[in-house]
């Protein structure tokens, strides 16, 4: 029975549609307004299947001019109350599965029907079964070719330093806003140094900048920072987030290690420091093995040449997804396909900025990505994965031995095996002699059956044999040799030790993890019904997503590769960086922008699709993308990152103050960039800056990661676990200066992230990090107050201050402010800190005098000036017999915990 439009929905129509951007005066059309709603909620059952449910196909407007099986009109133009499509949605009968339409969506549908259910243009006469990619889909902003918009011409453009400023200022003036004043020079150098290197500027660097009165003083600072080795360490972290870098496999609780993943991390750092063009950078990561001419069974030549070795290392990009197939798993086939699915998610989110993975089980509900496109995309990578002839992680490691090293190692192994075989033969002979003696002690009738039972493999023994063996356990003679003859046991142990010592003389065998194909092996790719690998359907070849297809890539033509591999990934990689792909450059420059400003031009960096945010400055995004592609390098070559970043950080947009009260009232989210957005230090910059300030940061570059372990309190810290005989953790074995390396060199365990970093939002790679969160939660304050890392680092800073400014509390405070904040304290701040030191020194002295003569625990005060009682600390390395030093350490902890340190203005 048809029902009239409820009053509440009529009101919703009047209030919600304008909020969604539908002006009352604009006529609605099926293609632009209604079809996206039906695609999200209805078309899976009513259009995508070969036989639509109930015979109702909703892909075209004219398909609705029919009766339902019950004889009702699917659609009556101008009469929503008589349209079955409206009734079943109103009453909640449809959709039967998934989310119901929102009130706003239903109101829009009703309005469209009321207006006559119009289309924007004539519809096709027929459609093949399956999804429809319409002209409206293809016209979506992110699928359009990248253009180079003209730079806006503005009056009163004195603040315009770069073309970026012109684009931003033009949009600001539309909102009746203007730039904030330029930031204070001290704040600016702190901002740009942390941004480009992840470390604080030294007091000396700040002084040099302030003293340089030349017009290009700031430009010289930027150039110095871009040339610093710390630049690559900082910006590699951003890319490693996106690719899902980890030193462990994840997937299962075992979280087994990836002992050679670090070579990929080092490759990223070196590439960024050398300003490798990103078109090369991307091709190497997607198809470096094909560039190097390497296959699964032939990597020798590739690893011997430094360039091709880097090409091979780069393919670890495609090995970063969680992979538990080398550990016990319940369903190995499922695990293999999940690895592939997760890796495709990494590729698509990092380079394409669209959610391709949503089409794994069915056509994408919102974006024009049919399920078949997903499996065509998968087919590009299938030869390197091949889930039916899978290679576990340990089978994808490749030796770095030279032929000479291999020959030497083989010869040593041959000699060691002779010694080990002698030991084994000696052991076996003696144990057999012992067995024969023990056998004579058995009843004669049981001897031969016992001998036969012992010789039978355990899995093949009968019940009678197992019973017989259990009856005479001593006769098995399977105990250690020492039980029978200690002298002979020592001789045996010495032999084994000799073999072990000899093996230790082998040349160290380095390895790398990479992705390769097996020559001549080209697996088929099938569409999996509802994503189930046990339900393969039609065979599909490699290809680009239909909505992105251009003649440069379709029909798909693999590259010619001398090694005999398929060339699919190499062809696809070259297409991505051809400059004609509409997404790649936009996605990359948007991420760069996001990492500089704290929000992207598109603030959903991994989703440029229908559900993602629209660009706030689309013309600027395209201008940046075209600039990046065409001529971003000083040599005129494109795809150079450093020159693009130089352009960004030299802009007025970047150099402006974080204070703009007028803009804050109008644009609290800083969507129009009328001020610099206040940002908290990310986890790695926080830890690294603390260590640098304390003078303990180890600047050693590259190499194996610093190991992490669970301490007795359950925290994850740097070091190795010290275990008791019960296997309980009783302490941590530290490795000196190695423990204080930059955070990018600390081992990344998916199941055990470093507590200091994890607390401040270091991402867990599941499979990757599309954009970091920035939370403000109680555990962060607790860590700043109580964590051993904090206490010890504050103590190290106190020692540094005492050494640099001995005997001068006032000078020590000034030095601390200059190290941490880049400026001198105001007199009132200085007086409060001096009072704090005096109060805490006295409190600590009184506290220690009241304790027994035994050594008191270390202490730290974290409540700030005015606190009367020193707080007990868990650190064991401080000595409270020096109250002034302990008071200074507690003040340093306060400094570290302050917003002035934690945030970048």
C-alpha positions in Angstrom: 0.0 0.0 0.0 1.4 3.4 -1.0 1.9 6.0 1.7 2.3 9.8 1.4 5.6 11.5 2.1 6.0 11.8 5.9 6.2 15.4 7.3 9.5 14.6 8.9 11.1 13.6 5.6 9.6 16.7 4.0 11.4 18.8 6.5 14.5 16.7 6.0 14.3 17.5 2.3 14.2 21.2 3.0 17.1 21.2 5.5 19.5 18.4 4.4 19.7 18.9 0.7 21.1 22.4 0.9 23.6 21.1 3.4 24.7 18.5 0.9 25.2 21.1 -1.7 21.9 20.6 -3.6 20.4 24.0 -4.3 16.6 24.0 -4.5 16.8 25.6 -7.9 19.0 23.0 -9.5 17.2 20.2 -11.3 18.3 16.7 -10.3 19.4 14.2 -12.8 19.7 10.4 -12.7 23.3 10.3 -13.7 24.7 13.0 -11.4 22.5 12.7 -8.4 20.6 9.4 -8.1 22.7 6.7 -9.8 25.6 7.1 -7.2 23.1 6.4 -4.4 21.7 3.4 -6.2 25.2 2.1 -7.0 26.1 2.3 -3.3 23.0 0.5 -2.0 21.1 -1.3 -4.7 22.9 -2.1 -8.0 24.9 -5.0 -6.6 21.7 -7.1 -6.7 19.8 -5.1 -9.2 22.2 -4.7 -12.2 25.6 -6.2 -11.6 24.4 -9.8 -11.5 23.8 -11.6 -14.8 20.2 -12.1 -13.7 19.1 -9.1 -11.6 17.0 -9.8 -8.5 13.3 -9.6 -9.1 14.1 -8.8 -12.7 14.7 -5.2 -11.7 17.8 -3.5 -13.3 18.6 -0.1 -11.8 21.6 0.8 -13.9 19.7 3.0 -16.3 16.7 5.2 -15.7 14.7 3.7 -18.6 15.1 0.2 -17.1 12.8 1.4 -14.3 9.8 1.8 -16.7 8.4 -1.6 -15.9 6.3 -3.5 -13.4 7.6 -5.5 -10.5 6.7 -9.2 -10.2 3.7 -8.1 -8.1 2.5 -5.7 -10.7 3.5 -2.5 -9.1 5.2 0.3 -11.0 8.9 0.5 -10.2 8.9 4.2 -11.0 6.1 6.7 -11.8 7.7 10.0 -12.8 6.3 12.9 -10.8 4.6 10.6 -8.2 7.0 9.3 -5.5 4.0 7.9 -3.5 3.1 5.6 -6.4 6.7 4.5 -7.1 7.7 1.1 -5.7 11.3 2.0 -5.5 10.5 4.8 -3.1 8.1 2.7 -1.0 10.4 -0.2 -0.4 13.1 2.1 0.7 10.8 4.2 2.9 9.6 1.1 4.7 13.1 -0.3 5.2 12.4 -3.4 3.0 15.3 -2.4 0.7 18.2 -2.8 0.6 17.9 -6.1 2.4 21.7 -6.2 3.1 24.1 -3.5 4.1 23.4 0.0 5.1 20.1 1.6 4.6 19.7 4.9 2.8 20.1 8.0 4.9 17.3 10.4 5.3 19.1 12.8 3.0 19.6 10.2 0.3 15.9 9.2 0.5 14.8 12.8 0.4 16.9 13.4 -2.7 15.5 10.3 -4.4 11.9 11.5 -3.7 12.7 14.9 -5.0 14.1 13.5 -8.2 11.0 11.4 -8.7 8.8 14.4 -8.0 10.7 16.5 -10.6 9.9 13.9 -13.2 12.8 11.4 -12.8 14.9 13.1 -15.5 18.1 12.1 -17.1 20.9 14.4 -18.2 21.0 12.9 -21.7 19.8 10.1 -23.8 20.6 6.6 -22.5 22.1 3.7 -24.4 19.8 1.3 -26.0 21.3 -1.7 -24.1 24.0 -2.6 -21.7 25.9 -5.8 -21.2 25.6 -7.5 -17.8 27.9 -6.1 -15.2 28.9 -2.6 -13.9 28.4 0.5 -15.9 31.2 3.1 -16.0 29.4 6.2 -17.1 30.5 9.5 -18.6 29.9 11.1 -15.2 32.2 8.5 -13.6 34.9 9.3 -16.1 34.4 13.0 -15.6 35.2 12.9 -11.8 38.0 15.3 -11.0 40.8 12.9 -10.1 40.5 10.9 -13.4 41.1 14.1 -15.5 44.4 14.7 -17.2 46.8 16.8 -15.1 46.9 20.3 -16.5 49.1 23.3 -15.8 46.8 26.1 -14.7 48.0 29.7 -15.1 49.4 31.3 -12.0 46.8 33.9 -10.7 47.6 37.5 -11.3 46.9 39.5 -8.2 46.9 43.1 -7.1 48.9 44.0 -4.0 51.0 40.9 -4.3 53.9 42.0 -2.1 53.6 38.9 0.0 53.7 36.6 -3.0 57.1 34.9 -3.0 56.4 31.8 -5.2 53.6 30.7 -7.5 52.2 28.7 -4.6 51.5 31.9 -2.8 49.5 33.3 -5.7 47.2 30.3 -5.7 46.7 30.3 -2.0 46.2 34.1 -1.7 43.7 34.1 -4.5 41.5 31.6 -2.6 42.1 33.5 0.7 40.8 36.7 -0.8 37.6 34.9 -2.0 37.1 34.3 1.8 38.0 37.9 2.7 41.2 36.6 4.4 44.9 37.3 4.1 48.2 35.7 5.1 49.3 35.9 8.7 52.5 37.9 9.3 55.8 36.1 8.7 56.9 33.9 11.6 59.5 35.0 14.0 62.9 34.0 12.6 63.7 31.8 15.6 60.4 29.9 15.2 60.9 29.7 11.5 64.3 28.0 11.7 63.1 25.6 14.4 60.1 24.8 12.1 62.0 24.2 8.9 64.8 22.3 10.6 62.5 19.9 12.3 60.4 19.6 9.2 63.3 18.8 6.8 65.6 16.8 9.2 63.5 15.7 12.2 66.0 17.3 14.6 66.2 20.6 16.5 68.5 23.4 15.2 71.5 23.8 17.4 71.9 27.1 19.2 74.9 27.9 16.9 72.7 27.3 13.8 70.1 29.7 15.2 72.7 32.3 16.0 74.2 32.0 12.5 70.8 32.5 10.9 70.0 35.5 13.0 73.4 37.1 12.3 73.1 36.6 8.5 71.6 39.8 7.2 71.8 38.9 3.5 68.5 38.7 1.6 68.9 35.0 1.0 69.8 34.0 4.5 66.7 31.8 4.8 67.3 30.2 1.4 70.8 29.2 2.5 69.4 27.5 5.6 67.0 25.6 3.4 69.7 24.5 1.0 71.9 23.4 3.9 69.1 21.3 5.4 68.2 19.7 2.1 71.9 18.7 1.7 72.1 17.2 5.2 72.2 13.4 5.6 69.5 13.9 8.2 67.1 15.0 5.4 67.0 11.5 3.9 66.5 9.9 7.4 63.6 12.2 8.1 61.8 12.0 4.7 62.4 8.3 4.3 60.2 7.8 7.4 57.3 9.4 5.6 57.7 7.0 2.6 58.2 4.0 4.9 54.9 4.8 6.5 53.1 4.6 3.2 54.8 1.4 2.1 54.2 -0.3 5.4 57.9 -0.9 6.3 58.5 -3.3 9.2 61.3 -5.6 10.3 58.9 -8.4 11.1 56.4 -10.3 9.1 53.3 -9.8 11.3 50.1 -11.6 10.3 50.5 -14.2 13.1 51.3 -13.8 16.8 54.8 -15.2 16.0 55.6 -12.0 14.2 58.8 -13.6 12.8 61.7 -11.3 11.9 62.6 -10.0 8.5 66.3 -9.9 9.1 67.2 -8.1 5.8 64.4 -5.6 5.4 66.8 -2.9 6.6 68.5 -2.9 3.2 65.3 -1.5 1.7 65.2 1.2 4.4 68.8 2.2 3.6 68.0 2.3 -0.1 65.2 4.8 0.5 67.4 7.0 2.6 70.2 7.0 0.0 67.7 7.6 -2.8 66.2 10.7 -1.1 69.5 12.1 -0.1 70.8 11.8 -3.7 67.6 13.4 -5.0 66.9 10.4 -7.2 64.2 11.3 -9.7 60.9 9.8 -8.5 60.1 8.3 -11.9 63.2 6.2 -11.5 62.5 5.7 -7.8 59.0 4.3 -8.5 60.1 2.1 -11.5 62.9 0.5 -9.4 60.5 -0.4 -6.6 57.8 -1.9 -8.8 60.1 -3.7 -11.3 63.7 -3.4 -10.2 64.3 -7.1 -10.7 63.2 -6.7 -14.4 65.5 -3.7 -14.8 68.4 -5.8 -13.3 67.7 -8.9 -15.4 67.2 -11.0 -12.3 65.0 -14.0 -11.8 64.4 -16.4 -8.8 67.2 -18.7 -9.9 69.5 -16.1 -11.4 70.4 -13.1 -9.2 74.2 -13.5 -9.1 75.1 -10.9 -11.7 72.5 -8.5 -10.4 73.8 -8.5 -6.8 77.4 -8.0 -7.8 76.8 -4.7 -9.6 76.0 -1.9 -7.1 73.3 -0.3 -9.4 71.5 -3.5 -10.2 71.8 -4.6 -6.6 69.9 -1.5 -5.6 67.3 -2.2 -8.3 66.8 -5.6 -6.7 66.7 -4.2 -3.1 64.1 -1.7 -4.2 61.6 -4.4 -5.0 61.2 -5.1 -1.3 58.6 -2.4 -1.7 56.4 -5.3 -2.9 57.4 -7.5 0.0 56.3 -5.1 2.8 52.8 -6.4 3.4 52.3 -8.7 6.5 53.3 -12.2 5.5 52.8 -15.1 7.9 53.3 -17.9 5.2 56.6 -18.8 6.8 55.0 -19.4 10.2 52.3 -21.9 11.2 48.9 -20.7 9.9 45.5 -22.3 9.9 44.8 -21.9 6.2 47.9 -21.5 4.0 46.1 -20.8 0.8 44.0 -18.1 2.4 47.2 -16.6 4.0 48.9 -16.4 0.6 46.0 -14.6 -1.0 45.8 -12.2 1.9 49.4 -11.3 1.4 48.7 -10.5 -2.2 45.6 -8.5 -1.4 47.4 -6.5 1.3 50.3 -5.7 -1.0 48.0 -4.5 -3.7 46.4 -2.2 -1.1 49.9 -0.8 -0.4 50.5 -0.2 -4.1 47.2 1.4 -4.8 47.1 3.6 -1.7 50.7 4.8 -2.0 50.7 5.5 -5.8 47.1 5.7 -7.0 45.3 7.2 -4.0 42.2 5.2 -4.6 40.7 2.2 -2.7 41.2 -0.5 -5.3 41.0 -3.2 -2.6 37.2 -2.4 -2.2 36.7 -4.3 -5.5 38.3 -7.5 -4.4 35.0 -9.2 -3.5 32.5 -7.2 -5.6 32.3 -4.1 -7.8 33.3 -1.0 -5.9 30.2 0.5 -4.3 31.3 4.2 -4.9 34.1 4.4 -7.4 34.1 3.1 -11.0 36.2 0.0 -10.3 34.6 -3.2 -11.4 35.7 -6.4 -9.7 37.2 -7.6 -13.0 39.4 -4.5 -12.9 40.8 -5.5 -9.5 41.9 -8.9 -10.9 43.3 -7.4 -14.0 45.3 -5.1 -11.7 46.3 -8.2 -9.7 47.4 -10.0 -12.9 50.1 -7.4 -13.4 51.8 -8.7 -10.2 50.6 -12.3 -10.3 53.8 -13.8 -11.9 55.9 -12.5 -9.0 53.6 -13.9 -6.3 51.9 -17.0 -7.9 49.8 -18.1 -4.9 49.6 -21.7 -6.2 53.4 -22.0 -6.4 54.2 -19.9 -3.4 57.6 -18.9 -2.1 57.7 -18.2 1.6 59.7 -15.2 2.9 62.8 -17.3 3.5 62.7 -18.4 -0.1 62.8 -14.8 -1.3 66.2 -14.0 0.2 69.2 -13.7 -2.1 72.8 -14.2 -1.2 75.3 -11.4 -1.7 78.2 -13.8 -1.9 80.7 -13.3 -4.8 81.8 -16.5 -6.6 85.1 -16.5 -4.7 83.3 -16.2 -1.4 80.9 -18.9 -2.3 83.8 -21.3 -3.3 85.6 -20.5 0.0 82.5 -21.1 2.1 81.8 -24.4 0.3 85.3 -25.6 0.9 85.1 -24.7 4.6 81.7 -26.4 4.9 83.1 -29.5 3.2 85.9 -29.7 5.8 83.6 -29.0 8.7 81.2 -31.7 7.5 84.0 -34.3 7.5 84.7 -33.5 11.2 81.0 -33.4 12.1 80.4 -36.7 10.3 83.3 -38.3 12.2 81.7 -37.1 15.5 78.3 -38.4 14.5 79.7 -41.8 13.4 81.6 -42.1 16.7 78.5 -41.3 18.7 76.3 -43.7 16.7 78.9 -46.6 17.0 79.2 -46.2 20.8 75.5 -45.9 21.4 74.9 -49.0 19.3 77.4 -50.9 21.4 75.6 -49.7 24.5 72.3 -50.8 23.0 73.5 -54.3 22.3 74.6 -54.6 26.0 71.2 -53.3 27.2 69.4 -55.7 24.8 71.0 -58.7 26.5 69.3 -57.7 29.7 65.8 -58.3 28.1 64.1 -61.6 28.0 65.3 -63.5 24.9 61.9 -63.6 23.3 61.6 -59.8 23.4 65.1 -59.0 22.0 64.5 -59.2 18.3 61.0 -57.7 18.4 62.5 -54.8 20.5 65.3 -54.3 18.0 62.8 -54.2 15.1 60.5 -51.8 17.0 63.4 -49.4 17.8 64.4 -49.4 14.1 60.9 -48.5 13.0 60.2 -44.8 12.5 57.9 -43.6 15.3 55.0 -42.7 13.0 55.0 -46.2 11.6 55.2 -48.2 14.9 52.3 -50.5 15.8 50.5 -50.4 19.1 52.3 -53.6 20.2 55.7 -52.1 19.3 55.0 -48.9 21.3 53.9 -51.0 24.2 57.1 -53.1 24.0 59.4 -50.0 23.9 57.6 -48.5 26.9 58.1 -51.7 28.8 62.0 -51.4 28.6 62.8 -47.6 28.3 66.4 -48.0 29.4 67.1 -50.3 26.6 66.4 -47.6 24.0 69.8 -46.0 24.7 68.8 -42.6 23.3 70.2 -40.5 26.1 73.2 -38.2 25.9 76.6 -39.8 25.4 77.8 -38.4 28.7 75.5 -40.8 30.6 77.5 -43.7 29.4 81.0 -42.4 28.9 82.1 -38.9 30.0 85.5 -39.1 28.4 84.1 -40.2 25.1 81.4 -37.5 25.5 84.1 -34.9 25.8 85.8 -36.1 22.7 82.5 -36.0 20.8 81.8 -32.4 22.1 85.3 -31.3 21.1 84.8 -32.6 17.6 81.5 -30.7 17.3 83.2 -27.6 18.6 86.0 -27.9 16.1 83.4 -28.1 13.3 81.6 -25.1 14.6 84.8 -23.1 14.9 85.8 -24.0 11.4 82.4 -22.9 10.0 82.8 -19.6 11.8 85.7 -18.8 9.4 83.4 -18.6 6.5 83.0 -15.2 4.9 80.0 -13.5 6.3 77.0 -14.1 4.0 74.9 -11.0 3.5 71.5 -11.4 2.0 68.8 -9.2 0.6 65.0 -9.6 0.4 63.5 -8.9 -3.0 60.7 -9.8 -5.4 61.4 -11.8 -8.5 59.6 -14.0 -11.0 60.4 -17.5 -12.1 61.5 -17.5 -15.7 58.9 -19.1 -18.0 56.3 -19.5 -15.2 53.3 -17.3 -16.0 50.3 -18.2 -13.7 46.8 -17.5 -14.7 44.7 -15.0 -12.9 41.0 -15.7 -12.4 38.3 -13.5 -10.9 37.4 -15.0 -7.5 33.7 -15.1 -6.9 33.1 -12.9 -3.8 36.8 -12.8 -3.3 37.0 -16.6 -2.5 40.1 -18.2 -4.0 38.2 -21.6 -4.0 35.7 -20.2 -6.4 37.7 -19.1 -9.5 35.7 -17.8 -12.4 36.7 -16.2 -15.7 40.3 -15.9 -16.7 41.6 -12.3 -16.8 44.7 -10.8 -18.3 46.8 -7.8 -16.9 45.5 -4.3 -17.5 44.9 -0.8 -16.2 41.7 0.1 -14.4 39.1 0.8 -17.1 38.4 4.3 -15.9 42.1 5.2 -16.2 42.8 3.3 -19.5 44.5 5.3 -22.3 46.1 4.2 -25.5 49.5 4.3 -23.8 48.6 1.3 -21.6 45.6 -0.4 -23.2 45.6 -2.9 -24.7 48.2 -3.9 -22.2 51.6 -4.6 -23.7 54.3 -6.1 -21.4 57.8 -4.7 -21.6 60.5 -6.7 -23.3 62.8 -8.0 -20.6 66.0 -9.8 -21.6 65.8 -12.1 -18.5 62.7 -13.7 -19.9 60.3 -12.5 -17.2 56.9 -11.3 -18.1 57.7 -7.6 -18.2 54.2 -6.8 -16.9 55.4 -4.8 -13.8 58.0 -2.9 -15.8 55.4 -1.8 -18.4 53.0 -0.8 -15.7 55.6 1.2 -13.8 56.7 3.1 -16.8 53.1 4.0 -17.6 52.6 5.3 -14.0 55.5 7.7 -14.4 54.9 8.6 -18.0 53.4 12.0 -16.9 50.1 11.0 -18.5 48.7 9.1 -15.6 46.2 11.3 -13.9 46.7 10.1 -10.3 50.4 9.4 -9.5 51.9 12.9 -9.5 48.8 14.3 -7.8 49.0 11.7 -5.1 52.7 12.2 -4.5 52.7 16.0 -4.3 49.6 15.9 -2.1 51.5 13.7 0.4 54.5 16.0 0.3 52.2 19.0 1.0 50.5 17.1 3.8 53.8 16.3 5.5 54.8 19.9 5.4 51.6 21.5 6.5 49.8 18.9 8.6 46.9 18.6 6.1 46.7 17.7 2.5 45.2 19.7 -0.4 43.2 16.5 -0.5 42.9 15.6 3.1 42.3 11.9 2.4 45.7 11.1 0.9 44.9 7.5 0.1 41.3 8.1 -1.2 40.9 10.6 -4.1 37.6 8.8 -4.9 34.0 9.5 -4.3 34.2 9.1 -0.5 37.4 11.1 -0.2 37.5 14.8 0.4 37.6 17.1 -2.6 40.8 19.3 -3.1 40.6 22.6 -1.4 42.9 24.1 -4.1 42.5 21.9 -7.2 44.4 24.4 -9.4 47.3 24.5 -7.0 47.4 20.6 -6.9 47.6 20.4 -10.6 50.2 23.1 -10.9 52.4 21.4 -8.3 51.9 18.0 -10.0 52.8 19.5 -13.4 55.8 21.3 -11.9 57.0 18.1 -10.3 56.7 16.1 -13.5 58.1 18.7 -15.9 60.9 20.7 -14.4 61.3 20.4 -10.7 65.0 19.8 -10.7 67.7 22.5 -10.9 69.0 20.7 -14.0 65.5 21.0 -15.6 64.8 17.3 -15.2 61.4 16.4 -13.7 60.3 14.3 -10.8 62.9 15.8 -8.4 61.6 16.1 -4.8 64.1 18.5 -3.2 63.4 21.3 -5.6 59.7 20.9 -5.1 60.2 21.0 -1.3 62.4 24.0 -1.7 59.6 25.8 -3.5 57.2 24.9 -0.8 59.3 25.9 2.2 60.4 29.2 0.6 56.7 30.2 0.1 54.9 32.8 2.3 52.3 30.1 3.0 55.0 28.1 4.8 56.8 31.0 6.4 53.8 32.7 7.9 53.0 32.8 11.7 50.8 30.3 13.4 48.7 33.2 14.7 45.9 34.7 12.7 42.9 35.4 14.8 40.7 36.6 12.0 41.3 33.4 10.0 40.9 31.2 13.1 37.4 32.5 13.6 36.4 31.8 9.9 38.6 28.7 9.1 39.4 26.8 12.3 40.7 23.8 10.3 43.1 26.0 8.3 41.7 24.7 5.0 42.7 27.9 3.3 46.2 28.2 4.8 45.8 31.7 6.3 48.3 30.7 9.0 50.8 27.9 9.7 49.0 25.0 11.4 50.4 24.2 14.9 51.7 20.7 14.8 53.0 18.3 17.5 56.3 16.6 17.0 55.7 13.1 15.6 57.0 10.2 17.6 60.4 9.8 15.9 61.2 13.5 15.9 60.3 13.7 19.5 62.6 10.9 20.6 65.4 12.0 18.2 65.3 15.6 19.3 65.4 14.6 23.0 68.5 12.5 22.4 70.1 15.2 20.3 69.3 17.8 23.0 70.8 15.5 25.7 74.0 15.1 23.6 73.5 11.3 23.4 72.2 10.9 19.9 74.3 8.4 17.8 74.4 9.8 14.3 75.7 6.5 12.8 74.0 5.9 9.4 72.6 2.8 7.8 73.0 -0.9 8.8 71.1 -3.5 10.8 68.4 -2.2 13.0 68.7 -1.6 16.8 66.9 -4.6 18.4 63.9 -4.1 20.7 62.7 -6.3 23.5 60.1 -6.5 26.2 61.4 -5.4 29.6 60.2 -7.0 32.9 57.5 -4.3 33.1 56.1 -5.2 29.7 57.3 -2.1 27.9 59.1 -2.4 24.6 62.6 -0.8 24.8 65.8 -0.9 22.8 68.1 -3.8 23.7 67.8 -7.6 24.1 65.9 -9.6 26.7 67.9 -11.1 29.6 66.1 -14.4 30.4 66.1 -16.5 33.5 66.3 -20.3 33.4 62.5 -20.2 33.4 62.5 -18.1 30.3 61.0 -15.1 32.2 62.4 -11.7 31.3 64.5 -10.5 34.2 66.3 -7.6 32.6 67.5 -5.9 29.4 70.9 -6.2 27.8 71.9 -2.8 26.4 74.3 -2.2 23.6 75.8 1.2 24.5 75.8 3.9 21.9 73.7 1.6 19.5 70.7 2.2 21.8 70.8 5.9 21.0 70.7 5.8 17.2 68.0 7.7 15.3 64.5 6.2 15.5 64.5 5.2 11.8 67.2 2.7 12.7 65.2 1.1 15.5 63.7 -2.2 14.7 60.0 -2.0 13.7 58.1 -4.9 15.2 54.5 -5.1 14.2 53.4 -6.8 17.4 55.9 -5.0 19.7 56.3 -1.3 18.8 58.8 0.7 20.8 56.8 2.1 23.7 58.1 5.6 23.5 57.2 5.8 19.8 53.9 3.9 20.1 52.6 6.2 22.8 53.1 9.2 20.5 51.2 7.6 17.6 53.9 5.7 15.7 51.7 3.7 13.3 51.2 0.0 13.3 51.7 -1.3 9.8 48.4 -3.2 9.0 49.4 -3.2 6.2 50.6 0.4 5.9 49.9 3.9 7.2 48.0 6.1 4.9 48.0 9.1 7.2 49.2 9.3 10.8 46.9 10.1 13.7 47.8 12.7 16.3 46.2 12.0 19.6 46.3 13.6 23.0 45.8 10.9 25.6 46.7 10.3 29.2 49.4 7.7 28.5 51.5 10.4 26.8 51.6 12.5 30.0 52.3 9.4 32.1 55.2 8.5 29.9 56.6 12.0 30.1 56.4 11.8 33.8 57.5 8.3 34.6 59.2 6.5 31.7 62.8 5.5 32.2 63.8 6.9 28.8 62.4 10.3 29.8 64.2 10.3 33.2 67.5 9.1 31.8 67.4 11.5 28.9 66.6 14.4 31.2 69.5 13.4 33.4 71.8 13.3 30.4 70.7 16.8 29.4 71.4 18.0 32.9 74.9 16.6 32.7 75.5 18.3 29.4 74.3 21.7 30.8 76.6 21.3 33.8 79.5 20.5 31.6 78.9 23.3 29.1 78.0 26.0 31.8 79.7 24.8 35.0 78.8 26.4 38.3 76.2 28.8 36.7 72.6 27.8 37.3 71.3 30.9 35.5 73.5 30.1 32.5 72.5 26.5 32.5 68.8 27.5 32.3 69.5 29.9 29.4 71.5 27.2 27.6 68.6 24.7 28.1 66.1 27.1 26.6 68.4 27.8 23.6 68.9 24.1 23.0 65.3 23.1 23.3 63.3 26.2 22.2 65.8 28.1 20.1 65.5 31.3 22.2 66.4 32.8 25.5 63.9 32.7 28.4 62.1 35.8 29.5 63.3 37.1 32.9 60.1 35.9 34.6 60.6 32.4 33.2 64.2 32.5 34.3 63.4 33.6 37.9 60.7 30.8 38.2 63.2 28.2 37.0 65.9 29.4 39.5 63.4 29.3 42.3 62.4 25.8 41.2 66.0 24.6 41.3 66.5 26.0 44.8 63.3 24.4 46.1 64.0 21.1 44.5 67.6 20.9 45.6 66.6 21.5 49.2 63.7 19.0 48.9 66.0 16.3 47.4 68.7 17.0 50.1 66.2 16.6 52.8 64.7 13.5 51.2 68.1 11.7 50.8 69.2 12.6 54.4 66.0 11.0 55.7 66.8 7.7 53.9 68.9 4.8 55.4 72.6 4.9 54.6 72.1 2.5 51.7 72.0 4.1 48.3 68.7 5.8 47.7 66.7 5.4 44.5 67.1 8.0 41.8 64.5 10.8 41.9 62.9 13.2 39.5 60.4 16.0 40.0 57.8 16.5 37.3 55.3 18.8 38.9 57.1 22.1 38.0 57.9 25.0 40.1 56.2 25.0 43.5 56.4 21.3 44.1 57.5 20.5 47.6 58.1 16.7 47.5 60.6 15.0 45.1 59.0 12.1 43.2 60.5 8.7 43.2 61.7 7.4 39.9 62.3 4.0 38.5 65.7 4.9 37.1 68.7 3.1 38.7 71.5 5.1 37.1 71.1 8.4 38.9 72.8 9.3 42.2 70.7 11.5 44.6 73.9 12.4 46.5 74.2 15.3 44.1 70.9 17.3 44.8 71.7 20.2 42.5 72.2 17.8 39.5 69.1 15.9 40.3 67.1 19.2 40.6 68.5 20.3 37.2 67.5 16.9 35.7 64.0 17.3 37.0 63.8 20.7 35.5 65.0 19.3 32.2 62.2 16.8 32.4 59.7 19.6 32.8 61.2 21.3 29.8 60.9 18.2 27.7 57.2 17.8 28.8 56.3 21.4 27.9 54.1 22.3 24.9 56.8 24.7 23.8 59.1 21.7 23.2 56.4 19.2 22.0 54.8 21.5 19.4 56.1 23.3 16.2 54.8 26.8 15.6 
